[in-house]
Amino acid sequence: MRVFTIIWSGQALSLLGSTMTTFGVGIYVYLQTGSAASFTTLVLAGTLPGIVLLPVAGALVDRWDRRWAMMVSDAGSALAPLIAVLLLATGHLRLWHLYALAVLLSVFKAVQWPAFSALVPQIVTREQLSVANGRIGVAEAVGAVGGALLGGALYPVLGLVGLLTVDVVTFTVAVLTVLVTTRMVPPAPARAGTSVSAGLTEGWRFIRARPGLFGLLLFFAANNFGMQTVIVLVPPLVLTLASPAVYGVVEAVGWAGMAIGSVVVSAAREPRRKVATIMVVGLVHAVLVLAMGLTHSVWVVMTGMFGILGGYSVINAVTATLWQLKTPTQVQGRVFAVRRMISWSSQPFAYACAGLLAQYVAAPLVTGDGPLTGTVGRVTGAGQVGGIALVFLVSAALLLGTQLLLWLRPAVRNVETDLPDLVVTAPEPAADRDPALQAG
């Protein structure tokens, strides 16, 4: 795993720097405008373009060397904070500049994910896939926790310019870690003669021709809508019940759950029944959401977030391994890009709908003379807390429904046995191989 560890360490450091910058830019925008709408617009600018462009990025990744695709992504991503530093230093930074730079960063990040996901099977063995995907989850969780903590601690000291500079440095390190391993990584199978326009549809055709994988993808799209609706409403719920300091503890505990779960996944044996593992975790998620909706306890919310994000670490690692094994190496970039675009497409809709549903639909139903005040309202309570609790209960029902539909579809339930493993992973290291050139 030496080559993977070198590349992974650079990407983990880059993720930490990016999270710090995202935290700092969010604080800067809110302090400058005092507008929640301006803040959410920044979030959408940093997510939507990348999701929309994922199929194009996947097609390009399969035509390029994945190592160079990652270097281009990291180098391009460094442009955004570097431009922001120059604009700040010269006194020309405006709010629209940050929106534009968030779009630029999102575009380059769209290349990085499918490139790294497709590169992993090239540099680790079949038995190491689960461990590698677990370590990726560790990097994401630690980056989220550490980035938020360091961003909050360093912003008053370094300011936005300092955080942006740190981000540029971390991206540079990420580029160097990939560069030093170029001779150790075997090239992916060539896709000569495949145009980018043809590649845009090939990922979709591959998934659509396999009902098991397509059904699993639809499950995650629906499941992500329910889960993201809950997660985005946790901050207003906790801030209504307690102080910002308590909300910070809730966030830290949640991300700690993901970090611990990722460590466990990377150290444990790969689950034999991956779809069953996904269903068990999904059922636990539904129960936790139901408990969060039935109570008004910060402790229950904290426990729920710990379990939800910890469960995500398991699902992400298991799902990544499943798709890597069932997808030929030469088309993984475009297939993984389409997979992520569809499964993540529900996230912006959840963000857009959750607050409106809680405030303008659910809260009136359980408040005052609302039709549910005497029934469901006795459990959820009234006002904003009651509206959020009602949305949680509906989301729990949605999550349970998706679990039932997944179980009722044999093609999805049996996808591991019905579809053969198609990926060619890195070979086992030979005893007489030059250690400097070992792929694993």
N, C-alpha and C positions, 0 to 999 in steps of 0.2 A: 504493500500500500504506500510505498515511499513517494512515488510520483503523485498519486492522488493527494497525499498529505501535504506536499509542497504547494500544489495548486489550490487545494482547499484552504490552506492557511492564508494565502493571499486574498482569496475571495471572502473569507471570514473577516479579515481585517478591513477590507473594502466595505463590507456590509456594515460593520461597526461605524466607520466614518460616515457612510451615507445616512445611517439612522441618526447620528448626532446632528448632521446638517439639516435633515428633514425636521427634527425637533426644533433646532435653532431658527430655521426659516419660518416655521409655523408661529413661534413666539414673536418673531420680528413682524410678521404680517398682522398678527392680532394686535400687537402693541401700537403699530402704526395706524391701523384702521378702526380697531375696536369693533369689527364686524365679523360675526360668525359666518355670514355668507361669503365674505372674502376668503376666510379660512377654508371653507368647504370647496370653494372654487379652486383653490390651490391644490387640494387633495385630488379633485377630479382631473385637473390638468396633469397631474403626475401619474394617473392610473389609466384613464380612458385611451389615450393615444397608443400606449404600449399594448393594451388588450386588442385594439382594432388592428394593429400592424403585426400581430403575432404570426399570422399565416405567411405574410411576406418574409418576415424574419426567418421562419422555419425553412422556407424554400431556399433562401440565401445560405443558411447554415449548411444545408445538405450539398450545396455546390462548392462551398469553401472548406478549407481545412478548419476543423472545429477549434484548434488551438489559436489560429490567427483570428477567427471570428471572436473569440473571447478577448483577445488583446485589442482588437478594434473596438469592441464594446466598452472595455474598461478605459481605453484611451479617450474614446468619444465621451464617455460619462464624466471624465475629468474636466472636459471643456466647460460644462455648466457651472460648477463652483468656481473655476478659474475666471470665467467671464464675469461672474457675480462679484468676485474679489476686485477685479479691475474697475467695474462700475461703481462699487462702493468707495474704493480708494480715490476715485476722481469726482465723487459726489454726483454721479449721473444715474444712480440706480432708481428705478421707478417700479411701482407695483406690477405693471404689465411685463416688465423684464423678468420678474420672478415667475410669472405664469408661463412665459415663453421658454424660460430655461427649464422649468418643470416638464414641459412637453418634450424638449430636447433630451432630457435625462430619461424620460419614459421610453422614448424611441430606442435609445441605445440599450436600455435594460431589456427591451423586447428581444434583442439579439442574444444577450448574455444567457438567459435562462435555457432556451432550447439547445444552445451550443454546449453548455456545461452538462445538461441532462444527457445529451447524446454522447458526450466525451467520456462519461463515467464508465460505461461498459467497455470502452476501448482500453482502459488503463487498469481495471480490476478484474479479478476472476469471477466466475458465476457465484461461488460461495461468498465472495466479499461484497456483492452488490448491496445486500441488506445493511451491512455494516457501514458502507460508504454513504448510503442514503440516510441512515441514522445520524451520521456525523454532519451531513448537510443540515439536517434539522437542528442539531446542536448549535451550529453556526448561526442559523436564523434566529433561534431563541435567545442565545447569548448576545447576539448583535442587537436585538430589540431591547433587551433589558439594559445591557451596558450602554447602548447608544442613548437611551432616554435618560439614564442616570448621569452619564458623563455630559450629555448635552445640557441638562438642567444645571449641573454643577459648574460647567465651564463657560456657559453663555455670559453670566455676569462678569467673568474674569477676562475672557478672550473676545467676547462680542461675536457678532455674526462673521466678521472678517476672519477671526481666528478659527472658528469652526469650519468655515469654507476652506481655509488653507490646510487644515488637518485632512479634510476630505480629499483634496488634490493629492496629498502625500500618500494616503492609503490606496487610492486608485493607481498611483505610480508603482507602489509595491506589488499590487495585484498583477499588473502588466509584467513586471520583472519575474514573478514566480512562474508565470506561464512560459515566458521566454526561455528561462533556464532549463525547462523540461522538454523543449521542442524535440531534441534528439532522442529522448527516452520514450516518446509517445508514437505508436504506429499510426499511419494515416488511415482515415476511414475509407471504405470502398468507394471508388469513384462513381459519379453519376453523369458521365459524359453524355451530351446530347439532350439532357433534360433542361428545358428552359424554365425561367422563373415563373412565367405565366402558367406553364403546365404543372409546376410544383405547387402552385397555390391551391389547385383542386385535388392533387394526388393524396395529400394528407387526409382530406375529407373523404375521398373515395375509399381509402384504406380502412378508415374507421367505420364508415357506413356499410361496408361489405362484411363486417363482423358484428352481428347483432349483440353478442355478449359485451364487447368493448363499448359499442354505441349505447347500449342500455346502461352500462356502468357510468358512462359520461353524463347521460341524462339524469341519473340518480344524483350525481354530485352537483349538477346545476341546480336542481330543486333543493337539495340538502343545503347547499351554500346559501341559497336565498334565505331559508329559514334561520340558519345559524348567524349569518351576517346581520339580519334584522335584529336579532337578540344582542349581538356583540356591540353594535353601534348605539344601542339604547342603554347599555350599562352605564356609561358616564353620566347622562342626565338623571338616571335612577339613583345612583350612589350620591351624586352631588345634591339631590333633593333630600336624601335621607341623612347625609353626613357632610363633613367638611372636605375641601380639596385634598388635605393631607391623607384622609382616609381613602379617598379615591386613588391616590398615588400608591397606597399600600395594596389596594385591590388589583391594580394593574401589575405591580411587581409580583404579587403572588401568582397571578394568572400566567405571566411569562415564565416564572420559575417552574410552573407545571410543565410548560412546553420544554424547557431546558432539561428537566429531570426525565421526562418521557423520552426525549431524544437520546439521552445518555443510555437509558435502559434499552432502547431499541438497538442502538449501535453495539451494545455488549451482549445482547441476548441472541438466541438462535432464531433464524428466520422462520416466521410462522408457515406451517405447511398449507393451511387453508386460509388464503389471503382474503378472499371475499367474505368468509365467515368472520374473520377478524374485523373487517370493515363494518360488518353488520352489528357485531357486539359493541364496538365503540360507538356506532351511531345510535344504538339503543340507549347506551349510557348517557350520551349527549341529550337525547330527548327527555330522559328522566330528570337530568339536572336542570334543563330549561323549565320543565314542569314545576320542579321544586322552587325555582327562582320566581315563577309567576304566582305560586300559592302563598308565598311568605313575603314579608317586608323587612327581612333581616339582611343587614350588610354581610353578616357572617355566611349566610347561605349563598349570597351572590359571590363572595370571595371563594368559597368552596367550589361553586359552580364554574367560575372562570378557571380555577386551577385544573379541574377535571376536563373542561372543554378544550383548553389549549394543550393540556397534556395528551388528550385523545387525538388532537390534530397531529401531533408529532408522530403518533403511531400510524394513523391513516396515511399521512403524507409519505412516510418511508415505505409502507407496504404497497401503496398504489404505485409509487415510482418504480419499485422493483418489478411489479406485475407488468407494467407497460414496457419497461425496458426488455423484459424477457419475451414478450409477445410481438415486438416490433422489430423488423430487420434493421440492422445498423444503418444502412445506406439511406433510409427514409425517416429515421427517428427525428431529425430536426423538424421537418414539416408536420409529421404526425403529432409530436409533442406540442408544437405550437398551436395546432388546431384544437388539440385536447384542452390545453390551458385556456385558450380563448373562450371556448364554449362553457367550460366549468366555471370560469371566472366572470362570464358575461352577466350573471345574475347579481354580482356584488354591487355595481353602481345602482341597479334598480332597487336593491335592498336599502342602500344608503338614502336614495331619493324618496322611498316610500315609508320607511320606518317612522321618521319623525312626524310626517303628515298623518299617518294612520294613528299613531299614539295620541297626538294632540287634538286632531279634528274629527276623528271617527271613534276611536276606542274610549277616550276620556268622556265625551258626552253620553255614551251609552251607559256608563256606570256612575255618573255624577248627577246630583239633583233629581230631576224627574225622568232621567234616562230609563229606557225600557228594561235595562238589565240591572238597575240599581238594587232592586229587592231580591235578586237571585245571585248572579255571578258577582255583582258589586259587593255583596257581603264578604266575599273572599278576597277580591282584588283591592277593595277600598275605592275611594273616589279621587277625583283630580288627576294631576299628571302621573302620580305614582300608580293610581288605578288603571289609567289608560295604558301605561307601559306594561303593567302586570297582565292586562288582558291580551296585549299583543304577544307577550311571552307564552300565554296559554294557547293561543291560536298557532303560534310557531311550533310549540311542542306537538300539537295535533298534526301539523304538516310534516314534521320530522318522523313521527310514527307512521304516517301514511306512506312516506317514501320508503321506509324500511319494509313495510308490507308489500309494496309493489315490487321492490327488489327481490324479495323472497318468492313472489309468485311468478317470476320470470326465470325459467330453468336455464335459458341461454346465458343469463347474467350470473346466476348462482353457480353454474358449472363452467364458467369461462376458463378457469385454470386447467381443467382436464380436457375440455372440448378443443381448445386451441393449443397447438404445439409451441414449444419454445423455439423462436426463430433467430434470436440474437446470437452473435458470435462474440463472446467476451474475450478479454485478454487471456492468453494461455497461462497455465501454471508455470512459475519460474523454474527453469531447469538448473540443476546443480552446477553445470559447467558454463552457465551463461555469465557474460560480463555483468557484474552487479550494476554498473552505471547505465546499462541499457535495459534492465529488467522493467517490464511494463507494469507489474504489480507492486 
